[in-house]
Every structure is written in structure tokens, then in C-alpha cells.
Amino acid sequence: MKKFALSLILLTTLGAGAASAAELCQVPEAEWQPKEALEQKLQADGWTIKKVKIDEGCYEVYGTNAKGEKQEVYFNPKTFDVVKAD
């Protein structure tokens, strides 16, 4: 029973600390950098971009990073900071 209670507390704590991409990308559109600027930055970092779209208020990028790994990454549209990576 103690293990179950500990597991439940741990899961609850971890779940409460996780913010969704939508929460982290609450930026007025007037403050967004152009999508093309993100593409140029990533390409300069060695990425191959397959698709960039807007999802949950973030730029969602599908592509391959410089290491050749397939990526699905959400970026803050103002700062281009990584918000979430799948």
C-alpha cells in the first residue's frame, strides 16, 4: 500500500509540474518572429526542415537535426526557445 501511495504522489507531482506547449507559447502574434527566420536559424544549425506549422500557439517543426535524428519540436514564436520536443 505504501508503494502505491508513493507512486500516486510522485505521478501527481510530476503531472502538476508539466506545462503544455500552449501555456508556454502565450505570445501575442504581433511579437512573433517570422517562420522563415526560424527555418533559417535551424538550417544554419544543420537541420533539414520538412514542415513548419503553428500548433498550440507555437511553431511546430518536423525535420531532421544535425545528428540525423528525426525531430518534432515546438518553439516559442518570439524567442525560438524549445518549448517541447517529441
C-alpha positions in Angstrom: 0.0 0.0 0.0 2.9 2.4 0.8 4.4 1.8 -2.7 1.0 2.6 -4.3 0.6 5.8 -2.3 4.2 6.9 -3.1 3.7 6.2 -6.8 0.4 8.2 -6.8 2.1 11.1 -5.1 5.0 11.0 -7.5 2.8 10.9 -10.5 0.6 13.7 -9.2 3.6 15.9 -8.5 5.2 15.3 -11.9 1.9 15.9 -13.7 1.4 19.2 -11.9 4.8 20.5 -12.9 4.4 19.8 -16.6 3.2 22.7 -18.7 1.6 22.3 -22.1 3.1 23.9 -25.2 0.0 26.2 -25.3 0.8 27.5 -21.8 4.4 28.2 -22.8 3.6 29.9 -26.1 1.2 32.6 -24.9 2.7 35.3 -27.1 0.7 38.0 -28.9 1.0 37.4 -32.7 2.4 41.0 -33.1 5.5 39.8 -31.2 6.2 36.7 -33.2 9.3 36.4 -35.3 8.7 35.2 -38.9 8.5 31.5 -39.5 11.2 31.9 -42.2 13.6 33.3 -39.5 13.2 30.1 -37.5 13.7 27.9 -40.6 16.9 29.9 -41.4 18.2 29.5 -37.9 17.6 25.8 -37.8 19.1 25.2 -41.2 22.2 27.2 -40.1 22.3 24.7 -37.1 22.4 21.8 -39.6 18.7 20.9 -39.6 16.7 19.7 -42.6 13.2 21.1 -42.4 10.3 19.0 -43.6 7.4 21.2 -42.3 6.7 24.1 -40.0 3.3 24.8 -38.8 1.5 26.7 -36.0 0.1 24.5 -33.2 -1.0 25.5 -29.7 0.4 29.0 -30.3 3.9 27.6 -31.0 5.8 26.9 -34.2 5.9 23.2 -34.6 8.8 21.9 -36.6 9.2 18.5 -38.3 12.6 17.7 -39.6 16.0 16.2 -39.0 18.6 17.7 -36.7 22.3 17.9 -37.4 22.8 14.5 -35.9 20.4 13.0 -38.4 17.7 12.4 -35.8 14.0 12.9 -36.8 12.5 15.7 -34.7 9.1 17.1 -33.8 9.8 20.2 -31.8 7.7 23.1 -30.5 9.4 26.6 -30.4 8.3 29.8 -28.7 7.4 32.1 -31.7 9.0 35.1 -30.0 12.3 33.7 -28.7 12.6 30.5 -30.7 13.3 28.7 -27.4 12.4 25.0 -27.4 9.2 24.5 -25.5 8.5 20.8 -26.1 10.3 18.1 -28.1 8.7 14.7 -29.0 
